[in-house]
């Protein structure tokens, strides 16, 4: 018979008695008594995993009550390895060293496995070395979230000077700033912006000045820090070979890419391979940090993907389907094929007439279908439209302790949904749901935005087409609301005490209207940067409200399109003369235009009865226009990319929540059996969002009290002080005892509980003679 004291759950239970309560403990003692009376008879094994029962067998010798400890099992598995002296049972569990891995549990083996290529660097203050280490930390691999590995990393970089102390501590924020500063050396126009943005941050957050880094010759605004171009070129040539070999073998070229270097992306471009959408998405995710700065490169990568233009659904395909299903069929075709192809074609310098004709034909088929069925579609509550996006917002505000940030991006076509999803994932909002809504007709801001805010039709008496803040208040009378349509006020608005924070971002629509000659780079590059910036701001605000579940709703009033040909204006002179802007696609039929005869081959007559607007409108059919054509993007028509718009709901995924960590933070050895005042414990929050700590219970002294609740900022910590009385029955091992803590905390309004084990040093007392069990 054996009694396995197994607090880490390593011993199989099959066939054994598991002690989980007092009755189980009594049964275990009865088995023990029977075994001692008749040791020749086989006894049933006992497994004890939970406190306090693991301590109720300390009267037995270790040959009978066997501690099952991770370190001991690790030594058995690696009999010839020299384990690190500071490696604890908790570390073994946290690092997964018993999970069938081949990681040699030595200092060198652990560093080699978890730090990878960074481990092979000879640590010095050479620019290339520091740059590589900073890039590694800036990527923040999961290894650096582990307490032991952070200590190992710090020890590995111990030879670095004090000015690089945050790099030793694996501070990702500092590493990103440092890597950017080194890389921008010799580019004075970029380096000056970097200095402006980061000098104060370095001084305030890290007590490090630019002079400290310049003294180490890590920064220079006139001399290239190291031969980046040459290094990238060599890397590029090497990766081209690897990619080529992978393609010949029929394997994925992504296996040759680490995700750390710009040169790898250039190699991918140089290899001249085509990418499919899934591969591009993987690349965008892996290189999100690099691509946020290398926007031109991002555009080149996207250009490698040639979308396939599929034929639209036919009348025969649609006729058996109910109208909502017909719309979903059109939406699926448009979002997976037509819209990606159309925006790709917009970037082709000299598209063929056949390609333009086909796109126009397909757009007209959809537009004609929508025109014929629009009045019925918007009367069907099962169909998501701009007017009932409000229902999504109302749902996300339930239960009452929820908070919603609603970002309305003016003029967001579905072509940029992938960029938006990339920005959301980059900033930790991994739980994303994408739906598609039918925009109001005509597809203009003056009608679309109020419809989103109040959920009413434009002919409603309280539609409130001008005062948008008032429209929001009236639509959500049971909630505190704030509204802003000024980018400069977004941060302050997000900080307001409100259930619903609505931000109308207008600048993207204005940017889309610009002609190509006014654009530097590509539109997608600029829009990707702006989305990254805005989503970063929102994600930061969401992470700072631990007591409430905060979710993000993103919608738009309309999409956008580019007209195809310069000769596709309409023939009606009065309508052309009445246009106020050169890029108009629709106009109100009032005054002299009210009785104007319209050509159904060129326009759609959007009557009040059809659209529920307060006036009749006329919209250009297909890719026609009323004013003069340009290379900017427009809206107001009925093409798929103007009327089928994305609606996204996002929040931080539950799977990324890491348990809080607790450790002894004092310097003195503790005494057993005595009440010790102001014992210091450190609680760490390894998450990228704020946490509200609601409860801490030490199993060995459940009467200990802590001053709670308290808020821990992202990647922050707090020191708690409490009176603590440890039982005299605890048995120290190597001068320490393990304590078990239960931590209760709240993230985004949802409660979490973590079990943690930590060690405290114990003042050694005189050892007493052990009881002589040999006499039994």
ROTOR-909073 format. One record per residue (C-alpha): residue number from 1; x, y, z. Coordinates in steps of 0.2 Angstrom, whole numbers. Layout:
N
(node NUM,(X,Y,Z)),
...
***
This chain:
776
(node 1,(0,0,0)),
(node 2,(6,18,-4)),
(node 3,(-1,35,0)),
(node 4,(3,47,-14)),
(node 5,(3,65,-8)),
(node 6,(0,73,-25)),
(node 7,(-5,92,-25)),
(node 8,(0,94,-43)),
(node 9,(-11,80,-50)),
(node 10,(3,69,-57)),
(node 11,(-2,52,-50)),
(node 12,(-15,41,-59)),
(node 13,(-30,38,-48)),
(node 14,(-37,23,-57)),
(node 15,(-40,10,-44)),
(node 16,(-35,20,-29)),
(node 17,(-45,29,-16)),
(node 18,(-44,48,-19)),
(node 19,(-46,58,-3)),
(node 20,(-57,73,-7)),
(node 21,(-66,76,10)),
(node 22,(-66,71,28)),
(node 23,(-75,55,25)),
(node 24,(-62,50,12)),
(node 25,(-48,54,25)),
(node 26,(-56,43,38)),
(node 27,(-57,29,25)),
(node 28,(-39,31,20)),
(node 29,(-34,30,39)),
(node 30,(-44,14,40)),
(node 31,(-35,6,25)),
(node 32,(-18,11,33)),
(node 33,(-23,3,49)),
(node 34,(-28,-13,41)),
(node 35,(-12,-13,31)),
(node 36,(-1,-10,46)),
(node 37,(-10,-24,55)),
(node 38,(-8,-36,41)),
(node 39,(6,-29,29)),
(node 40,(7,-46,20)),
(node 41,(-10,-43,12)),
(node 42,(-10,-31,-3)),
(node 43,(-18,-14,2)),
(node 44,(-27,-2,-9)),
(node 45,(-17,14,-14)),
(node 46,(-23,31,-8)),
(node 47,(-21,47,-18)),
(node 48,(-22,64,-9)),
(node 49,(-22,80,-19)),
(node 50,(-31,93,-10)),
(node 51,(-28,104,6)),
(node 52,(-29,102,20)),
(node 53,(-28,83,19)),
(node 54,(-11,82,10)),
(node 55,(-4,88,27)),
(node 56,(-14,76,38)),
(node 57,(-2,62,34)),
(node 58,(14,70,39)),
(node 59,(16,58,54)),
(node 60,(20,44,41)),
(node 61,(38,41,34)),
(node 62,(41,46,16)),
(node 63,(42,27,11)),
(node 64,(24,25,15)),
(node 65,(17,43,12)),
(node 66,(26,47,-4)),
(node 67,(26,65,-10)),
(node 68,(23,66,-29)),
(node 69,(32,82,-34)),
(node 70,(36,88,-52)),
(node 71,(54,91,-48)),
(node 72,(57,73,-42)),
(node 73,(48,66,-58)),
(node 74,(59,78,-69)),
(node 75,(75,71,-60)),
(node 76,(69,53,-64)),
(node 77,(66,57,-82)),
(node 78,(82,66,-84)),
(node 79,(94,57,-72)),
(node 80,(110,64,-81)),
(node 81,(104,82,-82)),
(node 82,(109,96,-69)),
(node 83,(93,105,-65)),
(node 84,(94,123,-61)),
(node 85,(95,126,-42)),
(node 86,(81,138,-42)),
(node 87,(69,128,-52)),
(node 88,(53,125,-42)),
(node 89,(39,112,-43)),
(node 90,(28,126,-49)),
(node 91,(40,131,-62)),
(node 92,(40,113,-69)),
(node 93,(22,113,-70)),
(node 94,(20,131,-78)),
(node 95,(33,127,-91)),
(node 96,(25,110,-95)),
(node 97,(42,100,-93)),
(node 98,(32,84,-89)),
(node 99,(21,85,-104)),
(node 100,(30,73,-115)),
(node 101,(42,87,-122)),
(node 102,(60,84,-126)),
(node 103,(66,100,-117)),
(node 104,(82,96,-108)),
(node 105,(79,104,-90)),
(node 106,(96,113,-89)),
(node 107,(99,131,-90)),
(node 108,(106,129,-107)),
(node 109,(92,118,-113)),
(node 110,(78,129,-106)),
(node 111,(85,144,-114)),
(node 112,(88,136,-131)),
(node 113,(70,129,-131)),
(node 114,(61,145,-125)),
(node 115,(72,159,-132)),
(node 116,(76,150,-149)),
(node 117,(87,161,-160)),
(node 118,(89,174,-147)),
(node 119,(99,162,-137)),
(node 120,(112,160,-150)),
(node 121,(118,178,-149)),
(node 122,(134,182,-140)),
(node 123,(127,195,-128)),
(node 124,(135,212,-130)),
(node 125,(130,230,-134)),
(node 126,(134,228,-152)),
(node 127,(120,237,-162)),
(node 128,(115,221,-172)),
(node 129,(114,211,-155)),
(node 130,(104,223,-145)),
(node 131,(93,226,-160)),
(node 132,(90,207,-162)),
(node 133,(86,205,-143)),
(node 134,(74,220,-143)),
(node 135,(65,213,-158)),
(node 136,(63,197,-149)),
(node 137,(56,205,-133)),
(node 138,(45,217,-143)),
(node 139,(37,201,-151)),
(node 140,(33,196,-133)),
(node 141,(33,177,-136)),
(node 142,(23,167,-123)),
(node 143,(39,162,-115)),
(node 144,(42,179,-107)),
(node 145,(25,178,-98)),
(node 146,(32,164,-87)),
(node 147,(39,170,-71)),
(node 148,(54,158,-71)),
(node 149,(58,162,-89)),
(node 150,(58,180,-86)),
(node 151,(71,177,-72)),
(node 152,(81,166,-84)),
(node 153,(80,180,-97)),
(node 154,(86,193,-85)),
(node 155,(101,182,-80)),
(node 156,(105,178,-98)),
(node 157,(106,197,-101)),
(node 158,(115,201,-85)),
(node 159,(130,208,-93)),
(node 160,(121,222,-102)),
(node 161,(123,239,-94)),
(node 162,(109,247,-82)),
(node 163,(103,258,-96)),
(node 164,(96,242,-104)),
(node 165,(88,236,-88)),
(node 166,(70,236,-95)),
(node 167,(77,224,-109)),
(node 168,(83,212,-96)),
(node 169,(66,213,-88)),
(node 170,(58,208,-105)),
(node 171,(48,224,-105)),
(node 172,(40,223,-123)),
(node 173,(35,242,-123)),
(node 174,(53,247,-120)),
(node 175,(60,234,-132)),
(node 176,(48,241,-146)),
(node 177,(54,259,-143)),
(node 178,(72,254,-143)),
(node 179,(71,243,-158)),
(node 180,(63,257,-168)),
(node 181,(76,269,-162)),
(node 182,(90,259,-168)),
(node 183,(82,254,-184)),
(node 184,(79,272,-189)),
(node 185,(96,278,-186)),
(node 186,(103,287,-201)),
(node 187,(86,292,-206)),
(node 188,(85,309,-198)),
(node 189,(67,314,-204)),
(node 190,(60,298,-196)),
(node 191,(72,298,-181)),
(node 192,(66,315,-176)),
(node 193,(48,310,-175)),
(node 194,(53,295,-165)),
(node 195,(63,306,-153)),
(node 196,(48,317,-151)),
(node 197,(36,303,-147)),
(node 198,(47,293,-136)),
(node 199,(60,303,-127)),
(node 200,(48,308,-113)),
(node 201,(41,291,-112)),
(node 202,(59,283,-109)),
(node 203,(62,296,-96)),
(node 204,(46,295,-86)),
(node 205,(42,277,-87)),
(node 206,(60,270,-87)),
(node 207,(71,284,-80)),
(node 208,(82,282,-96)),
(node 209,(87,297,-106)),
(node 210,(92,297,-125)),
(node 211,(110,302,-119)),
(node 212,(111,285,-109)),
(node 213,(107,276,-126)),
(node 214,(118,287,-136)),
(node 215,(133,284,-124)),
(node 216,(131,265,-128)),
(node 217,(132,270,-147)),
(node 218,(114,263,-149)),
(node 219,(107,279,-156)),
(node 220,(113,290,-170)),
(node 221,(103,302,-181)),
(node 222,(117,303,-194)),
(node 223,(125,287,-196)),
(node 224,(117,270,-201)),
(node 225,(118,260,-185)),
(node 226,(123,244,-194)),
(node 227,(121,238,-212)),
(node 228,(103,234,-211)),
(node 229,(101,234,-230)),
(node 230,(115,223,-232)),
(node 231,(109,211,-218)),
(node 232,(92,211,-225)),
(node 233,(98,207,-243)),
(node 234,(108,192,-236)),
(node 235,(93,187,-227)),
(node 236,(82,189,-242)),
(node 237,(93,179,-253)),
(node 238,(93,165,-240)),
(node 239,(74,165,-238)),
(node 240,(71,165,-257)),
(node 241,(81,149,-257)),
(node 242,(71,142,-243)),
(node 243,(54,147,-251)),
(node 244,(59,140,-268)),
(node 245,(64,123,-260)),
(node 246,(47,123,-250)),
(node 247,(38,126,-266)),
(node 248,(47,112,-276)),
(node 249,(43,100,-262)),
(node 250,(25,106,-262)),
(node 251,(25,112,-244)),
(node 252,(20,129,-237)),
(node 253,(33,143,-240)),
(node 254,(27,150,-223)),
(node 255,(38,136,-214)),
(node 256,(53,146,-220)),
(node 257,(47,162,-212)),
(node 258,(50,166,-193)),
(node 259,(39,182,-193)),
(node 260,(53,193,-186)),
(node 261,(61,202,-201)),
(node 262,(57,213,-215)),
(node 263,(69,204,-226)),
(node 264,(58,189,-225)),
(node 265,(43,198,-233)),
(node 266,(54,205,-247)),
(node 267,(60,188,-250)),
(node 268,(42,182,-252)),
(node 269,(39,196,-264)),
(node 270,(55,192,-274)),
(node 271,(51,174,-275)),
(node 272,(36,179,-287)),
(node 273,(23,167,-280)),
(node 274,(5,170,-280)),
(node 275,(-4,170,-263)),
(node 276,(-22,165,-259)),
(node 277,(-32,174,-246)),
(node 278,(-29,162,-232)),
(node 279,(-11,163,-234)),
(node 280,(-11,182,-235)),
(node 281,(-21,182,-219)),
(node 282,(-8,171,-210)),
(node 283,(6,182,-216)),
(node 284,(-4,198,-210)),
(node 285,(-6,190,-193)),
(node 286,(12,184,-191)),
(node 287,(20,200,-197)),
(node 288,(6,212,-189)),
(node 289,(19,222,-180)),
(node 290,(31,224,-195)),
(node 291,(17,228,-207)),
(node 292,(10,242,-197)),
(node 293,(26,251,-201)),
(node 294,(29,244,-218)),
(node 295,(13,250,-226)),
(node 296,(20,250,-244)),
(node 297,(26,232,-242)),
(node 298,(9,227,-235)),
(node 299,(1,234,-251)),
(node 300,(13,224,-262)),
(node 301,(9,208,-253)),
(node 302,(-10,211,-255)),
(node 303,(-6,214,-274)),
(node 304,(0,196,-274)),
(node 305,(-18,190,-271)),
(node 306,(-28,190,-287)),
(node 307,(-47,187,-282)),
(node 308,(-58,176,-293)),
(node 309,(-73,184,-300)),
(node 310,(-87,172,-299)),
(node 311,(-103,173,-309)),
(node 312,(-118,180,-299)),
(node 313,(-133,170,-294)),
(node 314,(-145,168,-308)),
(node 315,(-164,171,-308)),
(node 316,(-166,152,-308)),
(node 317,(-154,151,-293)),
(node 318,(-164,164,-283)),
(node 319,(-183,160,-288)),
(node 320,(-185,145,-276)),
(node 321,(-178,155,-261)),
(node 322,(-187,167,-249)),
(node 323,(-182,185,-251)),
(node 324,(-171,185,-235)),
(node 325,(-161,170,-242)),
(node 326,(-160,178,-259)),
(node 327,(-151,193,-251)),
(node 328,(-140,182,-241)),
(node 329,(-135,173,-257)),
(node 330,(-131,190,-265)),
(node 331,(-121,195,-250)),
(node 332,(-111,179,-250)),
(node 333,(-106,181,-268)),
(node 334,(-102,200,-266)),
(node 335,(-91,198,-251)),
(node 336,(-82,183,-256)),
(node 337,(-79,187,-274)),
(node 338,(-86,203,-282)),
(node 339,(-80,216,-270)),
(node 340,(-63,209,-268)),
(node 341,(-61,208,-287)),
(node 342,(-68,226,-290)),
(node 343,(-56,234,-277)),
(node 344,(-42,224,-285)),
(node 345,(-47,229,-302)),
(node 346,(-47,247,-296)),
(node 347,(-28,246,-294)),
(node 348,(-25,239,-311)),
(node 349,(-17,253,-322)),
(node 350,(-24,247,-338)),
(node 351,(-39,235,-336)),
(node 352,(-46,227,-351)),
(node 353,(-62,232,-358)),
(node 354,(-69,214,-356)),
(node 355,(-65,215,-337)),
(node 356,(-74,232,-335)),
(node 357,(-89,226,-345)),
(node 358,(-91,210,-335)),
(node 359,(-90,220,-318)),
(node 360,(-103,232,-324)),
(node 361,(-114,219,-330)),
(node 362,(-113,210,-313)),
(node 363,(-116,226,-303)),
(node 364,(-131,230,-314)),
(node 365,(-139,213,-311)),
(node 366,(-137,215,-292)),
(node 367,(-143,234,-293)),
(node 368,(-158,230,-303)),
(node 369,(-163,216,-291)),
(node 370,(-161,227,-276)),
(node 371,(-171,241,-284)),
(node 372,(-185,229,-287)),
(node 373,(-185,222,-270)),
(node 374,(-179,236,-258)),
(node 375,(-196,241,-252)),
(node 376,(-200,223,-246)),
(node 377,(-183,220,-239)),
(node 378,(-183,234,-227)),
(node 379,(-200,229,-221)),
(node 380,(-193,212,-216)),
(node 381,(-186,213,-198)),
(node 382,(-176,197,-201)),
(node 383,(-165,207,-212)),
(node 384,(-151,217,-205)),
(node 385,(-152,235,-211)),
(node 386,(-144,251,-205)),
(node 387,(-160,255,-196)),
(node 388,(-160,239,-185)),
(node 389,(-141,239,-181)),
(node 390,(-148,247,-166)),
(node 391,(-155,231,-161)),
(node 392,(-137,224,-161)),
(node 393,(-132,238,-150)),
(node 394,(-146,235,-138)),
(node 395,(-142,217,-136)),
(node 396,(-124,221,-133)),
(node 397,(-129,232,-119)),
(node 398,(-138,218,-110)),
(node 399,(-136,213,-96)),
(node 400,(-136,230,-88)),
(node 401,(-118,229,-81)),
(node 402,(-111,229,-99)),
(node 403,(-103,243,-108)),
(node 404,(-103,246,-127)),
(node 405,(-91,256,-138)),
(node 406,(-99,259,-154)),
(node 407,(-88,265,-168)),
(node 408,(-97,271,-184)),
(node 409,(-84,272,-198)),
(node 410,(-91,283,-211)),
(node 411,(-90,276,-228)),
(node 412,(-82,259,-224)),
(node 413,(-83,247,-239)),
(node 414,(-81,228,-235)),
(node 415,(-65,228,-245)),
(node 416,(-56,234,-229)),
(node 417,(-65,222,-217)),
(node 418,(-49,211,-217)),
(node 419,(-38,226,-213)),
(node 420,(-50,230,-199)),
(node 421,(-50,212,-192)),
(node 422,(-31,212,-193)),
(node 423,(-31,228,-182)),
(node 424,(-43,220,-170)),
(node 425,(-33,204,-168)),
(node 426,(-17,214,-166)),
(node 427,(-24,224,-151)),
(node 428,(-30,208,-143)),
(node 429,(-48,209,-148)),
(node 430,(-48,191,-155)),
(node 431,(-67,187,-153)),
(node 432,(-74,194,-169)),
(node 433,(-91,191,-177)),
(node 434,(-94,199,-194)),
(node 435,(-111,201,-201)),
(node 436,(-117,211,-217)),
(node 437,(-131,224,-217)),
(node 438,(-141,232,-231)),
(node 439,(-137,251,-231)),
(node 440,(-151,263,-233)),
(node 441,(-155,271,-250)),
(node 442,(-148,282,-256)),
(node 443,(-131,277,-249)),
(node 444,(-127,294,-241)),
(node 445,(-121,300,-224)),
(node 446,(-136,312,-221)),
(node 447,(-148,297,-221)),
(node 448,(-137,283,-216)),
(node 449,(-130,290,-199)),
(node 450,(-146,295,-191)),
(node 451,(-154,278,-196)),
(node 452,(-140,269,-187)),
(node 453,(-141,281,-172)),
(node 454,(-160,280,-169)),
(node 455,(-166,265,-178)),
(node 456,(-180,274,-187)),
(node 457,(-185,276,-205)),
(node 458,(-181,293,-213)),
(node 459,(-199,298,-214)),
(node 460,(-202,296,-195)),
(node 461,(-207,312,-187)),
(node 462,(-192,310,-174)),
(node 463,(-179,304,-186)),
(node 464,(-168,319,-181)),
(node 465,(-158,321,-196)),
(node 466,(-146,334,-189)),
(node 467,(-144,333,-170)),
(node 468,(-135,316,-169)),
(node 469,(-131,317,-151)),
(node 470,(-150,319,-147)),
(node 471,(-155,305,-158)),
(node 472,(-143,293,-148)),
(node 473,(-151,299,-131)),
(node 474,(-169,297,-137)),
(node 475,(-165,279,-145)),
(node 476,(-157,273,-128)),
(node 477,(-167,282,-114)),
(node 478,(-162,268,-101)),
(node 479,(-144,270,-104)),
(node 480,(-131,284,-101)),
(node 481,(-124,289,-118)),
(node 482,(-110,300,-125)),
(node 483,(-107,304,-143)),
(node 484,(-92,312,-152)),
(node 485,(-89,315,-171)),
(node 486,(-72,324,-168)),
(node 487,(-56,313,-168)),
(node 488,(-48,325,-156)),
(node 489,(-61,321,-143)),
(node 490,(-62,302,-145)),
(node 491,(-50,299,-130)),
(node 492,(-59,310,-118)),
(node 493,(-76,303,-124)),
(node 494,(-70,285,-121)),
(node 495,(-65,290,-103)),
(node 496,(-83,296,-99)),
(node 497,(-94,287,-87)),
(node 498,(-107,280,-99)),
(node 499,(-115,263,-104)),
(node 500,(-114,267,-123)),
(node 501,(-100,277,-130)),
(node 502,(-103,281,-148)),
(node 503,(-89,288,-160)),
(node 504,(-93,294,-178)),
(node 505,(-77,293,-187)),
(node 506,(-79,304,-203)),
(node 507,(-61,306,-209)),
(node 508,(-60,289,-218)),
(node 509,(-74,294,-230)),
(node 510,(-66,311,-234)),
(node 511,(-50,301,-238)),
(node 512,(-59,289,-249)),
(node 513,(-66,304,-259)),
(node 514,(-48,310,-264)),
(node 515,(-41,307,-281)),
(node 516,(-26,296,-284)),
(node 517,(-15,311,-287)),
(node 518,(-19,317,-269)),
(node 519,(-14,300,-262)),
(node 520,(4,294,-257)),
(node 521,(6,276,-258)),
(node 522,(-10,266,-259)),
(node 523,(-27,269,-250)),
(node 524,(-26,252,-242)),
(node 525,(-10,257,-234)),
(node 526,(-16,273,-226)),
(node 527,(-33,265,-221)),
(node 528,(-24,251,-213)),
(node 529,(-13,263,-203)),
(node 530,(-28,273,-197)),
(node 531,(-38,258,-192)),
(node 532,(-23,251,-182)),
(node 533,(-22,268,-173)),
(node 534,(-41,270,-169)),
(node 535,(-43,252,-164)),
(node 536,(-27,253,-153)),
(node 537,(-36,268,-144)),
(node 538,(-52,258,-142)),
(node 539,(-43,242,-136)),
(node 540,(-34,252,-123)),
(node 541,(-50,260,-116)),
(node 542,(-58,243,-116)),
(node 543,(-44,235,-106)),
(node 544,(-46,248,-92)),
(node 545,(-64,244,-87)),
(node 546,(-61,227,-77)),
(node 547,(-78,229,-67)),
(node 548,(-89,229,-83)),
(node 549,(-89,218,-99)),
(node 550,(-85,230,-113)),
(node 551,(-88,225,-131)),
(node 552,(-85,234,-147)),
(node 553,(-98,237,-161)),
(node 554,(-91,243,-178)),
(node 555,(-103,248,-192)),
(node 556,(-104,260,-206)),
(node 557,(-118,271,-215)),
(node 558,(-113,266,-233)),
(node 559,(-99,258,-243)),
(node 560,(-89,266,-257)),
(node 561,(-85,262,-276)),
(node 562,(-75,269,-290)),
(node 563,(-83,273,-307)),
(node 564,(-76,263,-321)),
(node 565,(-76,274,-336)),
(node 566,(-75,293,-341)),
(node 567,(-89,291,-354)),
(node 568,(-102,284,-342)),
(node 569,(-110,300,-337)),
(node 570,(-129,302,-338)),
(node 571,(-138,311,-353)),
(node 572,(-150,321,-342)),
(node 573,(-144,339,-343)),
(node 574,(-155,346,-329)),
(node 575,(-149,333,-317)),
(node 576,(-131,336,-322)),
(node 577,(-132,355,-320)),
(node 578,(-140,353,-303)),
(node 579,(-126,343,-296)),
(node 580,(-116,352,-283)),
(node 581,(-101,341,-282)),
(node 582,(-91,332,-296)),
(node 583,(-92,315,-288)),
(node 584,(-111,314,-285)),
(node 585,(-120,298,-288)),
(node 586,(-137,303,-282)),
(node 587,(-148,319,-280)),
(node 588,(-164,324,-272)),
(node 589,(-179,327,-284)),
(node 590,(-186,343,-278)),
(node 591,(-190,359,-286)),
(node 592,(-188,359,-305)),
(node 593,(-181,341,-304)),
(node 594,(-197,334,-296)),
(node 595,(-206,331,-313)),
(node 596,(-190,327,-323)),
(node 597,(-191,311,-334)),
(node 598,(-178,298,-330)),
(node 599,(-170,285,-341)),
(node 600,(-171,268,-332)),
(node 601,(-156,262,-341)),
(node 602,(-145,276,-333)),
(node 603,(-154,279,-316)),
(node 604,(-165,272,-302)),
(node 605,(-180,282,-297)),
(node 606,(-180,280,-277)),
(node 607,(-198,286,-273)),
(node 608,(-203,290,-255)),
(node 609,(-215,275,-255)),
(node 610,(-200,263,-259)),
(node 611,(-187,270,-247)),
(node 612,(-198,279,-234)),
(node 613,(-187,294,-236)),
(node 614,(-195,312,-234)),
(node 615,(-191,315,-253)),
(node 616,(-189,306,-269)),
(node 617,(-171,304,-275)),
(node 618,(-163,298,-291)),
(node 619,(-147,287,-291)),
(node 620,(-135,283,-305)),
(node 621,(-137,265,-311)),
(node 622,(-121,254,-311)),
(node 623,(-106,265,-312)),
(node 624,(-113,280,-320)),
(node 625,(-111,297,-312)),
(node 626,(-120,314,-312)),
(node 627,(-105,326,-312)),
(node 628,(-88,323,-319)),
(node 629,(-78,307,-316)),
(node 630,(-63,306,-306)),
(node 631,(-52,293,-298)),
(node 632,(-59,295,-281)),
(node 633,(-72,284,-272)),
(node 634,(-90,289,-272)),
(node 635,(-107,283,-265)),
(node 636,(-125,285,-267)),
(node 637,(-128,271,-279)),
(node 638,(-134,253,-278)),
(node 639,(-119,243,-282)),
(node 640,(-114,229,-271)),
(node 641,(-99,238,-263)),
(node 642,(-110,253,-259)),
(node 643,(-125,244,-251)),
(node 644,(-118,228,-243)),
(node 645,(-108,234,-228)),
(node 646,(-100,225,-213)),
(node 647,(-106,225,-195)),
(node 648,(-93,219,-183)),
(node 649,(-94,214,-165)),
(node 650,(-77,211,-155)),
(node 651,(-70,209,-138)),
(node 652,(-55,201,-130)),
(node 653,(-56,182,-131)),
(node 654,(-58,172,-115)),
(node 655,(-44,160,-120)),
(node 656,(-31,174,-118)),
(node 657,(-34,177,-100)),
(node 658,(-19,172,-89)),
(node 659,(-20,168,-71)),
(node 660,(-14,180,-58)),
(node 661,(2,176,-50)),
(node 662,(6,178,-31)),
(node 663,(23,177,-23)),
(node 664,(31,181,-6)),
(node 665,(38,199,-7)),
(node 666,(46,200,10)),
(node 667,(65,198,15)),
(node 668,(63,190,32)),
(node 669,(61,171,36)),
(node 670,(44,168,43)),
(node 671,(41,158,59)),
(node 672,(28,144,61)),
(node 673,(14,145,74)),
(node 674,(16,164,77)),
(node 675,(5,178,71)),
(node 676,(16,188,59)),
(node 677,(11,206,55)),
(node 678,(13,215,38)),
(node 679,(18,200,28)),
(node 680,(21,206,11)),
(node 681,(14,197,-4)),
(node 682,(15,202,-22)),
(node 683,(1,199,-34)),
(node 684,(5,201,-53)),
(node 685,(-6,203,-68)),
(node 686,(2,196,-83)),
(node 687,(-13,201,-94)),
(node 688,(-13,215,-107)),
(node 689,(-29,222,-98)),
(node 690,(-33,229,-81)),
(node 691,(-40,217,-68)),
(node 692,(-49,221,-52)),
(node 693,(-44,209,-38)),
(node 694,(-59,205,-27)),
(node 695,(-52,191,-15)),
(node 696,(-37,183,-9)),
(node 697,(-38,168,3)),
(node 698,(-23,158,10)),
(node 699,(-28,140,13)),
(node 700,(-15,138,28)),
(node 701,(-23,154,36)),
(node 702,(-40,157,30)),
(node 703,(-42,171,43)),
(node 704,(-29,182,35)),
(node 705,(-37,199,29)),
(node 706,(-32,209,14)),
(node 707,(-37,227,9)),
(node 708,(-48,224,-7)),
(node 709,(-54,227,-20)),
(node 710,(-39,234,-29)),
(node 711,(-36,237,-47)),
(node 712,(-20,230,-56)),
(node 713,(-16,239,-73)),
(node 714,(-10,228,-88)),
(node 715,(6,219,-84)),
(node 716,(6,228,-67)),
(node 717,(7,222,-49)),
(node 718,(2,226,-32)),
(node 719,(10,223,-15)),
(node 720,(-3,217,-1)),
(node 721,(1,217,17)),
(node 722,(-8,206,30)),
(node 723,(-6,197,46)),
(node 724,(-2,179,44)),
(node 725,(-2,164,55)),
(node 726,(6,148,48)),
(node 727,(2,131,57)),
(node 728,(16,124,67)),
(node 729,(12,107,58)),
(node 730,(19,113,42)),
(node 731,(35,104,37)),
(node 732,(48,114,28)),
(node 733,(58,107,14)),
(node 734,(75,115,11)),
(node 735,(70,129,22)),
(node 736,(53,133,13)),
(node 737,(35,129,14)),
(node 738,(22,130,0)),
(node 739,(7,140,3)),
(node 740,(-9,138,-7)),
(node 741,(-19,154,-12)),
(node 742,(-36,157,-20)),
(node 743,(-37,173,-30)),
(node 744,(-53,180,-36)),
(node 745,(-53,194,-49)),
(node 746,(-64,202,-62)),
(node 747,(-60,205,-80)),
(node 748,(-73,214,-91)),
(node 749,(-86,211,-78)),
(node 750,(-83,192,-78)),
(node 751,(-77,183,-63)),
(node 752,(-62,172,-63)),
(node 753,(-54,161,-49)),
(node 754,(-36,156,-49)),
(node 755,(-27,143,-38)),
(node 756,(-9,147,-35)),
(node 757,(5,139,-25)),
(node 758,(20,149,-19)),
(node 759,(35,147,-7)),
(node 760,(39,156,8)),
(node 761,(56,155,18)),
(node 762,(54,148,36)),
(node 763,(65,151,51)),
(node 764,(72,134,55)),
(node 765,(68,126,72)),
(node 766,(78,112,81)),
(node 767,(73,96,74)),
(node 768,(64,83,85)),
(node 769,(68,65,84)),
(node 770,(56,56,72)),
(node 771,(44,43,78)),
(node 772,(52,25,76)),
(node 773,(40,17,63)),
(node 774,(51,2,62)),
(node 775,(44,-4,78)),
(node 776,(27,-6,71)),
***
